[in-house]
Amino acid sequence: MISDIMPTYSRTDLTFERGEGPYLYCQDGVRYLDFGSGIAVNSLGHCHPKLIAALTKQLSKLWHCSNLYRIPQQEAVAQKFVENSFADTVFFCNSGAEAVEAGLKLVQKFHSANGNRNRHRVITFSGSFHGRTLTTIAAGANEAHRLGFGPLSDNFDTVSFGNLNEVLSVITSETAAVLIEPVQGEGGIRPANPSFLKSLRKACDEYGLLLFFDEVQTGIGRTGHLFGHQHFGVVPDIVAAAKGLGGGFPVGACLATFEAAVGMTAGTHGSTFGGNPMAMTVANTVLETLLEEGYLERVQEIGTNLMQCISNVAASYPELILEVRGVGMMLGIKCVNPAHEMVTACRNAGLLTVPAGDNVVRLLPPLIIDTSHVEEAVDMIDSACRAMVA
């Protein structure tokens, strides 16, 4: 016997009726402070007035027309990306996995267009997560995600996260690119060492490889910069983005330099729904908001405050918390006991969090939070810890 909904998720028995700002409300009126943001998706919180207004206006005009025609909303979002990032061009899709897939196709087309068709292998890292498609689970490093889906693509060489010597040791005449998350999300909020990322940039330049950043989780303001790589001072050739870009509406994007996109001509890739007027209207509003003067600086400031306050709580419970780490509003609490125990205790205290690898609890609050929400969350974490040691 199988449920009507295919049982691919282990769901918590909560049903939310509505959301407002950083809060979610159950059908019985119980309120939770949402520091999961739909897994880093609700970048502007729930039911943001600007998003409601923009989407409602577009709703009555046009939903879908396909990429057979020009889509002005798509052009507007692409222009914002080009003006505010390393990129010269953008491909729009519907999800993070699709954005990564687009980037991987772009990598192969780049080398093919430059007469190097044998260059198809991509270096990836332990602890990485790049999506749930057959190709992206092959690129990722989670064996549980691969179980039962072999044989997988053999185009990936996985090395230790942060180990430059291992990277250099697997580069051959078939190597095409390096794919990395500047801060591993599903892997447990593990920021890369800035010097390591800079060394990757240098190695890619030396060996003629493309540097591909998976910023599905770190992008769109999550680190206090439009993209996470800007925090580290490293310029990639390709970036995959999604999650926070739509503020809750499904949308993804693959950004690239002109040089990296040289092989992407008409017919080389496509998406029926990608970049539709609804998604682009929301994405444009999200970007307009984040790019307002001082907005991302405020995210950095609040994120630093949140990190310090949680670190203070952690210092009081060394028997529960080993470390607090992360960047901006992408933080992780590494636990002594199984992380799901902390997730449950926080939820019982009124705080929603997200589990991750490396026995870590993720805190991914909406970028709209202020100091009052930080104080509220920290009090809840402290309450959760008290309950766990009682």
C-alpha atoms as a printed R data frame, in Angstrom:
    type eleno elety resid chain resno      x      y       z
1   ATOM     1    CA   MET     A     1  0.000  0.000   0.000
2   ATOM     2    CA   ILE     A     2  1.351  3.456  -0.900
3   ATOM     3    CA   SER     A     3  0.103  6.912   0.043
4   ATOM     4    CA   ASP     A     4 -1.573  9.201  -2.492
5   ATOM     5    CA   ILE     A     5  1.516 11.410  -2.297
6   ATOM     6    CA   MET     A     6  4.611  9.441  -3.230
7   ATOM     7    CA   PRO     A     7  6.493  8.876   0.061
8   ATOM     8    CA   THR     A     8  9.785 10.530  -0.899
9   ATOM     9    CA   TYR     A     9  9.781 12.927   2.062
10  ATOM    10    CA   SER     A    10  9.939 12.404   5.811
11  ATOM    11    CA   ARG     A    11  7.518 15.155   6.778
12  ATOM    12    CA   THR     A    12  6.998 16.821  10.162
13  ATOM    13    CA   ASP     A    13  3.376 16.672  11.248
14  ATOM    14    CA   LEU     A    14  2.697 20.401  10.909
15  ATOM    15    CA   THR     A    15  0.281 22.142   8.548
16  ATOM    16    CA   PHE     A    16  0.696 25.844   7.945
17  ATOM    17    CA   GLU     A    17 -2.246 27.991   6.955
18  ATOM    18    CA   ARG     A    18 -0.559 31.319   6.350
19  ATOM    19    CA   GLY     A    19  2.668 33.241   6.678
20  ATOM    20    CA   GLU     A    20  3.558 36.827   7.459
21  ATOM    21    CA   GLY     A    21  7.075 38.228   7.449
22  ATOM    22    CA   PRO     A    22  9.347 35.776   9.302
23  ATOM    23    CA   TYR     A    23  6.406 33.893  10.871
24  ATOM    24    CA   LEU     A    24  4.340 30.866   9.913
25  ATOM    25    CA   TYR     A    25  0.931 30.111  11.433
26  ATOM    26    CA   CYS     A    26 -0.653 26.682  11.817
27  ATOM    27    CA   GLN     A    27 -4.333 26.003  11.285
28  ATOM    28    CA   ASP     A    28 -4.827 26.094  15.052
29  ATOM    29    CA   GLY     A    29 -3.224 29.560  15.268
30  ATOM    30    CA   VAL     A    30  0.101 28.434  16.742
31  ATOM    31    CA   ARG     A    31  2.896 30.722  15.495
32  ATOM    32    CA   TYR     A    32  6.459 29.730  14.586
33  ATOM    33    CA   LEU     A    33  9.467 31.912  13.858
34  ATOM    34    CA   ASP     A    34 10.657 30.599  10.506
35  ATOM    35    CA   PHE     A    35 14.445 30.338  10.396
36  ATOM    36    CA   GLY     A    36 14.305 27.752   7.637
37  ATOM    37    CA   SER     A    37 12.725 29.987   4.978
38  ATOM    38    CA   GLY     A    38 11.574 26.980   2.969
39  ATOM    39    CA   ILE     A    39 15.252 25.893   2.841
40  ATOM    40    CA   ALA     A    40 16.688 29.342   2.044
41  ATOM    41    CA   VAL     A    41 13.904 30.169  -0.430
42  ATOM    42    CA   ASN     A    42 11.658 32.792   1.198
43  ATOM    43    CA   SER     A    43 14.316 35.481   1.004
44  ATOM    44    CA   LEU     A    44 11.871 38.316   1.724
45  ATOM    45    CA   GLY     A    45  9.817 36.333   4.205
46  ATOM    46    CA   HIS     A    46  6.195 35.343   3.755
47  ATOM    47    CA   CYS     A    47  3.666 37.448   1.828
48  ATOM    48    CA   HIS     A    48  5.963 40.413   1.289
49  ATOM    49    CA   PRO     A    49  3.787 43.362   0.151
50  ATOM    50    CA   LYS     A    50  6.014 44.171  -2.833
51  ATOM    51    CA   LEU     A    51  5.935 40.580  -4.071
52  ATOM    52    CA   ILE     A    52  2.162 40.349  -3.632
53  ATOM    53    CA   ALA     A    53  1.635 43.589  -5.546
54  ATOM    54    CA   ALA     A    54  3.969 42.653  -8.393
55  ATOM    55    CA   LEU     A    55  2.643 39.128  -8.785
56  ATOM    56    CA   THR     A    56 -1.004 40.187  -8.546
57  ATOM    57    CA   LYS     A    57 -0.490 42.776 -11.276
58  ATOM    58    CA   GLN     A    58  1.203 40.258 -13.577
59  ATOM    59    CA   LEU     A    59 -1.383 37.597 -12.725
60  ATOM    60    CA   SER     A    60 -4.086 39.464 -14.604
61  ATOM    61    CA   LYS     A    61 -1.922 40.150 -17.652
62  ATOM    62    CA   LEU     A    62  0.083 37.102 -18.799
63  ATOM    63    CA   TRP     A    63  1.267 33.856 -17.218
64  ATOM    64    CA   HIS     A    64  3.098 32.009 -19.977
65  ATOM    65    CA   CYS     A    65  3.980 32.408 -23.616
66  ATOM    66    CA   SER     A    66  7.151 30.218 -23.938
67  ATOM    67    CA   ASN     A    67 10.642 31.217 -25.002
68  ATOM    68    CA   LEU     A    68  9.584 31.273 -28.652
69  ATOM    69    CA   TYR     A    69  9.008 34.979 -28.044
70  ATOM    70    CA   ARG     A    70 10.700 37.846 -26.256
71  ATOM    71    CA   ILE     A    71  9.853 38.170 -22.579
72  ATOM    72    CA   PRO     A    72 10.529 41.730 -21.350
73  ATOM    73    CA   GLN     A    73 10.450 40.697 -17.681
74  ATOM    74    CA   GLN     A    74 13.204 38.174 -18.434
75  ATOM    75    CA   GLU     A    75 15.305 40.800 -20.113
76  ATOM    76    CA   ALA     A    76 14.925 43.091 -17.088
77  ATOM    77    CA   VAL     A    77 16.144 40.425 -14.646
78  ATOM    78    CA   ALA     A    78 19.049 39.485 -16.907
79  ATOM    79    CA   GLN     A    79 20.073 43.143 -17.118
80  ATOM    80    CA   LYS     A    80 20.074 43.452 -13.318
81  ATOM    81    CA   PHE     A    81 22.308 40.397 -13.026
82  ATOM    82    CA   VAL     A    82 24.720 41.637 -15.696
83  ATOM    83    CA   GLU     A    83 24.921 45.099 -14.117
84  ATOM    84    CA   ASN     A    84 25.522 43.748 -10.607
85  ATOM    85    CA   SER     A    85 27.678 40.654 -11.075
86  ATOM    86    CA   PHE     A    86 30.526 39.110 -13.043
87  ATOM    87    CA   ALA     A    87 28.103 37.775 -15.664
88  ATOM    88    CA   ASP     A    88 27.598 38.822 -19.264
89  ATOM    89    CA   THR     A    89 24.653 36.541 -20.001
90  ATOM    90    CA   VAL     A    90 21.951 34.522 -18.190
91  ATOM    91    CA   PHE     A    91 19.847 31.418 -18.885
92  ATOM    92    CA   PHE     A    92 16.612 31.085 -16.893
93  ATOM    93    CA   CYS     A    93 15.077 27.850 -15.658
94  ATOM    94    CA   ASN     A    94 12.873 26.637 -12.799
95  ATOM    95    CA   SER     A    95 15.084 25.182 -10.066
96  ATOM    96    CA   GLY     A    96 18.570 24.866  -8.651
97  ATOM    97    CA   ALA     A    97 19.187 21.438 -10.142
98  ATOM    98    CA   GLU     A    98 18.216 22.766 -13.570
99  ATOM    99    CA   ALA     A    99 20.593 25.696 -13.125
100 ATOM   100    CA   VAL     A   100 23.440 23.316 -12.287
101 ATOM   101    CA   GLU     A   101 22.546 21.076 -15.237
102 ATOM   102    CA   ALA     A   102 22.593 24.106 -17.530
103 ATOM   103    CA   GLY     A   103 26.019 25.034 -16.220
104 ATOM   104    CA   LEU     A   104 27.378 21.539 -16.784
105 ATOM   105    CA   LYS     A   105 26.124 21.578 -20.368
106 ATOM   106    CA   LEU     A   106 27.683 24.999 -20.811
107 ATOM   107    CA   VAL     A   107 31.033 23.625 -19.604
108 ATOM   108    CA   GLN     A   108 31.070 20.885 -22.239
109 ATOM   109    CA   LYS     A   109 29.895 23.237 -24.989
110 ATOM   110    CA   PHE     A   110 32.633 25.704 -24.098
111 ATOM   111    CA   HIS     A   111 35.389 23.155 -24.624
112 ATOM   112    CA   SER     A   112 33.731 21.662 -27.689
113 ATOM   113    CA   ALA     A   113 33.441 25.112 -29.266
114 ATOM   114    CA   ASN     A   114 37.124 25.656 -28.569
115 ATOM   115    CA   GLY     A   115 38.145 22.389 -30.232
116 ATOM   116    CA   ASN     A   116 38.632 20.351 -27.045
117 ATOM   117    CA   ARG     A   117 35.824 17.801 -27.174
118 ATOM   118    CA   ASN     A   118 37.747 15.374 -24.981
119 ATOM   119    CA   ARG     A   119 37.483 17.780 -22.024
120 ATOM   120    CA   HIS     A   120 34.371 16.627 -20.194
121 ATOM   121    CA   ARG     A   121 35.385 15.748 -16.626
122 ATOM   122    CA   VAL     A   122 34.427 18.002 -13.709
123 ATOM   123    CA   ILE     A   123 36.125 18.151 -10.311
124 ATOM   124    CA   THR     A   124 33.703 18.178  -7.362
125 ATOM   125    CA   PHE     A   125 34.107 17.956  -3.585
126 ATOM   126    CA   SER     A   126 33.338 15.799  -0.573
127 ATOM   127    CA   GLY     A   127 30.272 17.013   1.295
128 ATOM   128    CA   SER     A   128 28.823 18.661  -1.800
129 ATOM   129    CA   PHE     A   129 25.193 18.744  -2.922
130 ATOM   130    CA   HIS     A   130 24.172 19.877  -6.399
131 ATOM   131    CA   GLY     A   131 20.618 18.584  -6.843
132 ATOM   132    CA   ARG     A   132 18.545 15.436  -7.254
133 ATOM   133    CA   THR     A   133 18.701 14.701 -10.988
134 ATOM   134    CA   LEU     A   134 20.759 11.727 -12.151
135 ATOM   135    CA   THR     A   135 23.582 13.995 -13.244
136 ATOM   136    CA   THR     A   136 23.589 16.179 -10.142
137 ATOM   137    CA   ILE     A   137 23.566 13.251  -7.707
138 ATOM   138    CA   ALA     A   138 26.592 11.972  -9.599
139 ATOM   139    CA   ALA     A   139 28.217 15.380  -9.137
140 ATOM   140    CA   GLY     A   140 27.310 15.466  -5.439
141 ATOM   141    CA   ALA     A   141 28.985 13.442  -2.729
142 ATOM   142    CA   ASN     A   142 26.080 11.891  -0.834
143 ATOM   143    CA   GLU     A   143 26.001  8.128  -1.273
144 ATOM   144    CA   ALA     A   144 22.484  7.926   0.203
145 ATOM   145    CA   HIS     A   145 21.205 10.053  -2.686
146 ATOM   146    CA   ARG     A   146 22.852  7.704  -5.195
147 ATOM   147    CA   LEU     A   147 21.625  4.414  -3.746
148 ATOM   148    CA   GLY     A   148 19.653  2.451  -6.324
149 ATOM   149    CA   PHE     A   149 20.305  4.862  -9.184
150 ATOM   150    CA   GLY     A   150 23.435  3.429 -10.777
151 ATOM   151    CA   PRO     A   151 25.271  3.298 -13.003
152 ATOM   152    CA   LEU     A   152 25.697  7.053 -12.779
153 ATOM   153    CA   SER     A   153 27.607  9.454 -14.991
154 ATOM   154    CA   ASP     A   154 31.356  8.915 -14.697
155 ATOM   155    CA   ASN     A   155 32.213 12.513 -15.592
156 ATOM   156    CA   PHE     A   156 33.068 13.602 -12.045
157 ATOM   157    CA   ASP     A   157 36.209 13.393  -9.929
158 ATOM   158    CA   THR     A   158 35.463 13.993  -6.246
159 ATOM   159    CA   VAL     A   159 38.242 15.260  -3.974
160 ATOM   160    CA   SER     A   160 38.421 16.502  -0.377
161 ATOM   161    CA   PHE     A   161 36.794 19.881   0.247
162 ATOM   162    CA   GLY     A   162 39.568 22.422   0.700
163 ATOM   163    CA   ASN     A   163 42.471 20.224  -0.453
164 ATOM   164    CA   LEU     A   164 44.270 21.945  -3.324
165 ATOM   165    CA   ASN     A   165 46.827 19.157  -3.734
166 ATOM   166    CA   GLU     A   166 44.048 16.668  -4.421
167 ATOM   167    CA   VAL     A   167 42.512 19.032  -6.951
168 ATOM   168    CA   LEU     A   168 45.791 19.382  -8.813
169 ATOM   169    CA   SER     A   169 46.416 15.637  -8.692
170 ATOM   170    CA   VAL     A   170 43.258 14.761 -10.656
171 ATOM   171    CA   ILE     A   171 43.587 17.377 -13.405
172 ATOM   172    CA   THR     A   172 44.177 15.679 -16.756
173 ATOM   173    CA   SER     A   173 43.734 16.516 -20.433
174 ATOM   174    CA   GLU     A   174 40.070 15.490 -19.974
175 ATOM   175    CA   THR     A   175 39.327 17.919 -17.131
176 ATOM   176    CA   ALA     A   176 36.883 20.659 -18.086
177 ATOM   177    CA   ALA     A   177 35.899 22.517 -14.909
178 ATOM   178    CA   VAL     A   178 35.802 22.756 -11.134
179 ATOM   179    CA   LEU     A   179 32.338 22.805  -9.526
180 ATOM   180    CA   ILE     A   180 32.127 24.049  -5.934
181 ATOM   181    CA   GLU     A   181 29.767 25.602  -3.390
182 ATOM   182    CA   PRO     A   182 31.549 28.553  -1.737
183 ATOM   183    CA   VAL     A   183 29.649 27.565   1.411
184 ATOM   184    CA   GLN     A   184 28.384 23.997   1.486
185 ATOM   185    CA   GLY     A   185 24.733 24.032   2.516
186 ATOM   186    CA   GLU     A   186 23.393 20.474   2.645
187 ATOM   187    CA   GLY     A   187 26.918 19.423   3.596
188 ATOM   188    CA   GLY     A   188 26.649 21.271   6.915
189 ATOM   189    CA   ILE     A   189 27.280 25.028   6.408
190 ATOM   190    CA   ARG     A   190 30.972 24.598   5.632
191 ATOM   191    CA   PRO     A   191 32.514 27.815   4.235
192 ATOM   192    CA   ALA     A   192 35.453 27.312   1.928
193 ATOM   193    CA   ASN     A   193 38.742 28.900   2.876
194 ATOM   194    CA   PRO     A   194 39.110 32.118   0.832
195 ATOM   195    CA   SER     A   195 42.704 31.232  -0.058
196 ATOM   196    CA   PHE     A   196 41.518 27.844  -1.342
197 ATOM   197    CA   LEU     A   197 38.950 29.452  -3.633
198 ATOM   198    CA   LYS     A   198 41.552 31.904  -4.894
199 ATOM   199    CA   SER     A   199 43.899 29.000  -5.568
200 ATOM   200    CA   LEU     A   200 41.154 27.264  -7.534
201 ATOM   201    CA   ARG     A   201 40.748 30.383  -9.659
202 ATOM   202    CA   LYS     A   202 44.484 30.417 -10.315
203 ATOM   203    CA   ALA     A   203 44.559 26.696 -11.175
204 ATOM   204    CA   CYS     A   204 41.601 27.020 -13.542
205 ATOM   205    CA   ASP     A   205 43.321 29.872 -15.348
206 ATOM   206    CA   GLU     A   206 46.566 27.909 -15.573
207 ATOM   207    CA   TYR     A   207 44.994 24.700 -16.906
208 ATOM   208    CA   GLY     A   208 42.288 26.228 -19.083
209 ATOM   209    CA   LEU     A   209 39.379 25.088 -16.888
210 ATOM   210    CA   LEU     A   210 36.130 26.841 -16.053
211 ATOM   211    CA   LEU     A   211 35.406 27.737 -12.438
212 ATOM   212    CA   PHE     A   212 31.743 26.927 -11.740
213 ATOM   213    CA   PHE     A   213 30.168 28.065  -8.456
214 ATOM   214    CA   ASP     A   214 26.981 26.385  -7.273
215 ATOM   215    CA   GLU     A   215 25.299 29.320  -5.518
216 ATOM   216    CA   VAL     A   216 21.821 27.852  -5.391
217 ATOM   217    CA   GLN     A   217 21.840 28.318  -1.617
218 ATOM   218    CA   THR     A   218 24.559 30.954  -1.078
219 ATOM   219    CA   GLY     A   219 23.316 33.335  -3.767
220 ATOM   220    CA   ILE     A   220 20.704 36.119  -3.796
221 ATOM   221    CA   GLY     A   221 21.780 37.908  -0.640
222 ATOM   222    CA   ARG     A   222 22.144 34.922   1.680
223 ATOM   223    CA   THR     A   223 25.739 35.796   2.639
224 ATOM   224    CA   GLY     A   224 25.137 39.540   2.742
225 ATOM   225    CA   HIS     A   225 26.320 39.901  -0.855
226 ATOM   226    CA   LEU     A   226 24.317 39.330  -4.005
227 ATOM   227    CA   PHE     A   227 26.445 36.205  -4.525
228 ATOM   228    CA   GLY     A   228 28.554 34.276  -2.059
229 ATOM   229    CA   HIS     A   229 31.690 34.401  -4.178
230 ATOM   230    CA   GLN     A   230 31.722 38.189  -3.714
231 ATOM   231    CA   HIS     A   231 32.206 37.597   0.014
232 ATOM   232    CA   PHE     A   232 35.344 35.601  -0.797
233 ATOM   233    CA   GLY     A   233 36.707 37.949  -3.447
234 ATOM   234    CA   VAL     A   234 36.819 35.323  -6.210
235 ATOM   235    CA   VAL     A   235 35.322 35.709  -9.683
236 ATOM   236    CA   PRO     A   236 33.892 32.531 -11.293
237 ATOM   237    CA   ASP     A   237 33.104 31.804 -14.935
238 ATOM   238    CA   ILE     A   238 29.686 30.282 -14.245
239 ATOM   239    CA   VAL     A   239 27.196 30.514 -11.371
240 ATOM   240    CA   ALA     A   240 24.038 28.506 -10.718
241 ATOM   241    CA   ALA     A   241 21.389 30.372  -8.716
242 ATOM   242    CA   ALA     A   242 17.852 29.626  -7.562
243 ATOM   243    CA   LYS     A   243 16.147 29.314  -4.134
244 ATOM   244    CA   GLY     A   244 15.965 32.926  -2.876
245 ATOM   245    CA   LEU     A   245 15.720 34.417  -6.383
246 ATOM   246    CA   GLY     A   246 11.954 33.896  -6.549
247 ATOM   247    CA   GLY     A   247 11.217 34.635  -2.915
248 ATOM   248    CA   GLY     A   248  9.099 31.466  -2.879
249 ATOM   249    CA   PHE     A   249  8.221 31.311  -6.580
250 ATOM   250    CA   PRO     A   250 10.074 28.579  -8.548
251 ATOM   251    CA   VAL     A   251 12.875 30.093 -10.601
252 ATOM   252    CA   GLY     A   252 16.510 29.327 -11.354
253 ATOM   253    CA   ALA     A   253 19.270 30.965 -13.346
254 ATOM   254    CA   CYS     A   254 22.622 30.055 -14.844
255 ATOM   255    CA   LEU     A   255 24.934 33.066 -15.168
256 ATOM   256    CA   ALA     A   256 28.109 33.098 -17.239
257 ATOM   257    CA   THR     A   257 30.793 35.258 -18.754
258 ATOM   258    CA   PHE     A   258 30.741 35.886 -22.479
259 ATOM   259    CA   GLU     A   259 33.799 33.658 -22.896
260 ATOM   260    CA   ALA     A   260 32.295 30.729 -20.961
261 ATOM   261    CA   ALA     A   261 29.027 30.891 -22.917
262 ATOM   262    CA   VAL     A   262 30.676 30.885 -26.327
263 ATOM   263    CA   GLY     A   263 29.163 27.535 -27.292
264 ATOM   264    CA   MET     A   264 25.589 28.285 -26.253
265 ATOM   265    CA   THR     A   265 23.819 29.065 -29.483
266 ATOM   266    CA   ALA     A   266 20.167 28.651 -30.517
267 ATOM   267    CA   GLY     A   267 18.987 25.097 -29.867
268 ATOM   268    CA   THR     A   268 21.773 24.054 -27.496
269 ATOM   269    CA   HIS     A   269 19.551 24.305 -24.418
270 ATOM   270    CA   GLY     A   270 16.021 25.261 -23.476
271 ATOM   271    CA   SER     A   271 13.200 25.275 -20.950
272 ATOM   272    CA   THR     A   272  9.460 25.405 -21.579
273 ATOM   273    CA   PHE     A   273  8.616 27.189 -18.343
274 ATOM   274    CA   GLY     A   274 11.973 28.830 -17.635
275 ATOM   275    CA   GLY     A   275 11.900 32.605 -17.384
276 ATOM   276    CA   ASN     A   276  8.113 32.853 -17.685
277 ATOM   277    CA   PRO     A   277  6.537 36.280 -17.015
278 ATOM   278    CA   MET     A   278  5.254 35.290 -13.550
279 ATOM   279    CA   ALA     A   279  8.611 34.011 -12.303
280 ATOM   280    CA   MET     A   280 10.519 36.918 -13.791
281 ATOM   281    CA   THR     A   281  8.173 39.493 -12.285
282 ATOM   282    CA   VAL     A   282  8.828 38.070  -8.831
283 ATOM   283    CA   ALA     A   283 12.580 37.700  -9.410
284 ATOM   284    CA   ASN     A   284 12.825 41.279 -10.644
285 ATOM   285    CA   THR     A   285 11.084 42.522  -7.492
286 ATOM   286    CA   VAL     A   286 13.350 40.451  -5.242
287 ATOM   287    CA   LEU     A   287 16.457 41.842  -6.940
288 ATOM   288    CA   GLU     A   288 15.148 45.411  -6.847
289 ATOM   289    CA   THR     A   289 14.624 45.050  -3.104
290 ATOM   290    CA   LEU     A   290 17.987 43.459  -2.327
291 ATOM   291    CA   LEU     A   291 19.837 45.993  -4.465
292 ATOM   292    CA   GLU     A   292 18.357 48.971  -2.641
293 ATOM   293    CA   GLU     A   293 21.076 51.095  -1.068
294 ATOM   294    CA   GLY     A   294 22.258 49.615   2.208
295 ATOM   295    CA   TYR     A   295 20.043 46.517   2.082
296 ATOM   296    CA   LEU     A   296 22.758 43.887   1.762
297 ATOM   297    CA   GLU     A   297 24.968 45.722   4.236
298 ATOM   298    CA   ARG     A   298 22.126 45.415   6.736
299 ATOM   299    CA   VAL     A   299 21.935 41.672   6.025
300 ATOM   300    CA   GLN     A   300 25.643 41.425   6.842
301 ATOM   301    CA   GLU     A   301 25.169 43.377  10.051
302 ATOM   302    CA   ILE     A   302 22.186 41.352  11.263
303 ATOM   303    CA   GLY     A   303 23.931 38.121  10.270
304 ATOM   304    CA   THR     A   304 27.022 39.039  12.288
305 ATOM   305    CA   ASN     A   305 24.832 39.855  15.274
306 ATOM   306    CA   LEU     A   306 22.982 36.542  14.936
307 ATOM   307    CA   MET     A   307 26.250 34.609  14.763
308 ATOM   308    CA   GLN     A   308 27.616 36.322  17.882
309 ATOM   309    CA   CYS     A   309 24.424 35.826  19.902
310 ATOM   310    CA   ILE     A   310 24.144 32.132  19.019
311 ATOM   311    CA   SER     A   311 27.840 31.656  19.763
312 ATOM   312    CA   ASN     A   312 27.197 33.080  23.221
313 ATOM   313    CA   VAL     A   313 24.434 30.537  23.768
314 ATOM   314    CA   ALA     A   314 26.673 27.757  22.465
315 ATOM   315    CA   ALA     A   315 29.348 28.672  24.993
316 ATOM   316    CA   SER     A   316 26.839 27.934  27.754
317 ATOM   317    CA   TYR     A   317 26.065 24.455  26.424
318 ATOM   318    CA   PRO     A   318 29.338 22.773  25.403
319 ATOM   319    CA   GLU     A   319 27.704 19.413  26.081
320 ATOM   320    CA   LEU     A   320 25.248 20.136  23.227
321 ATOM   321    CA   ILE     A   321 26.997 22.442  20.728
322 ATOM   322    CA   LEU     A   322 30.463 21.940  19.269
323 ATOM   323    CA   GLU     A   323 30.596 24.918  16.921
324 ATOM   324    CA   VAL     A   324 28.628 27.731  15.278
325 ATOM   325    CA   ARG     A   325 29.748 28.532  11.747
326 ATOM   326    CA   GLY     A   326 28.663 30.172   8.529
327 ATOM   327    CA   VAL     A   327 28.440 33.473   6.668
328 ATOM   328    CA   GLY     A   328 25.775 36.188   6.712
329 ATOM   329    CA   MET     A   329 22.351 34.642   7.276
330 ATOM   330    CA   MET     A   330 23.540 31.136   6.455
331 ATOM   331    CA   LEU     A   331 24.565 29.671   9.800
332 ATOM   332    CA   GLY     A   332 25.053 26.186  11.164
333 ATOM   333    CA   ILE     A   333 25.039 24.749  14.682
334 ATOM   334    CA   LYS     A   334 27.205 21.625  14.844
335 ATOM   335    CA   CYS     A   335 25.722 19.360  17.491
336 ATOM   336    CA   VAL     A   336 27.105 16.808  19.918
337 ATOM   337    CA   ASN     A   337 23.902 14.740  19.925
338 ATOM   338    CA   PRO     A   338 22.036 13.838  16.704
339 ATOM   339    CA   ALA     A   339 21.072 17.114  14.998
340 ATOM   340    CA   HIS     A   340 17.431 16.103  14.682
341 ATOM   341    CA   GLU     A   341 17.166 16.345  18.475
342 ATOM   342    CA   MET     A   342 18.121 20.032  18.331
343 ATOM   343    CA   VAL     A   343 15.745 20.597  15.393
344 ATOM   344    CA   THR     A   344 12.894 19.077  17.419
345 ATOM   345    CA   ALA     A   345 13.767 21.010  20.586
346 ATOM   346    CA   CYS     A   346 13.903 24.286  18.652
347 ATOM   347    CA   ARG     A   347 10.575 23.535  17.022
348 ATOM   348    CA   ASN     A   348  9.042 22.797  20.426
349 ATOM   349    CA   ALA     A   349 10.327 26.225  21.512
350 ATOM   350    CA   GLY     A   350  8.699 27.870  18.473
351 ATOM   351    CA   LEU     A   351 11.670 28.082  16.089
352 ATOM   352    CA   LEU     A   352 11.815 26.325  12.701
353 ATOM   353    CA   THR     A   353 15.261 25.191  11.538
354 ATOM   354    CA   VAL     A   354 16.624 22.829   8.882
355 ATOM   355    CA   PRO     A   355 18.853 19.765   9.411
356 ATOM   356    CA   ALA     A   356 21.991 19.305   7.321
357 ATOM   357    CA   GLY     A   357 24.935 16.966   6.921
358 ATOM   358    CA   ASP     A   358 27.863 16.798   9.333
359 ATOM   359    CA   ASN     A   359 25.342 16.692  12.221
360 ATOM   360    CA   VAL     A   360 24.463 20.353  11.734
361 ATOM   361    CA   VAL     A   361 21.290 22.390  12.273
362 ATOM   362    CA   ARG     A   362 20.899 25.123   9.664
363 ATOM   363    CA   LEU     A   363 19.600 28.628  10.384
364 ATOM   364    CA   LEU     A   364 18.442 30.259   7.149
365 ATOM   365    CA   PRO     A   365 16.207 33.151   8.222
366 ATOM   366    CA   PRO     A   366 14.441 35.485   5.803
367 ATOM   367    CA   LEU     A   367 16.702 38.399   4.892
368 ATOM   368    CA   ILE     A   368 14.095 40.803   6.288
369 ATOM   369    CA   ILE     A   369 14.695 39.948   9.960
370 ATOM   370    CA   ASP     A   370 15.793 42.622  12.432
371 ATOM   371    CA   THR     A   371 17.409 42.584  15.875
372 ATOM   372    CA   SER     A   372 14.100 41.807  17.584
373 ATOM   373    CA   HIS     A   373 13.821 38.574  15.582
374 ATOM   374    CA   VAL     A   374 17.442 37.730  16.408
375 ATOM   375    CA   GLU     A   375 16.675 38.144  20.112
376 ATOM   376    CA   GLU     A   376 13.538 36.046  19.783
377 ATOM   377    CA   ALA     A   377 15.368 33.249  17.949
378 ATOM   378    CA   VAL     A   378 18.270 33.229  20.402
379 ATOM   379    CA   ASP     A   379 15.860 32.983  23.339
380 ATOM   380    CA   MET     A   380 14.190 30.020  21.630
381 ATOM   381    CA   ILE     A   381 17.531 28.286  21.019
382 ATOM   382    CA   ASP     A   382 18.469 28.842  24.646
383 ATOM   383    CA   SER     A   383 15.089 27.408  25.737
384 ATOM   384    CA   ALA     A   384 15.639 24.416  23.473
385 ATOM   385    CA   CYS     A   385 19.067 23.786  24.965
386 ATOM   386    CA   ARG     A   386 17.713 24.082  28.516
387 ATOM   387    CA   ALA     A   387 15.035 21.537  27.682
388 ATOM   388    CA   MET     A   388 17.618 19.145  26.230
389 ATOM   389    CA   VAL     A   389 19.815 19.173  29.333
390 ATOM   390    CA   ALA     A   390 16.955 19.086  31.833
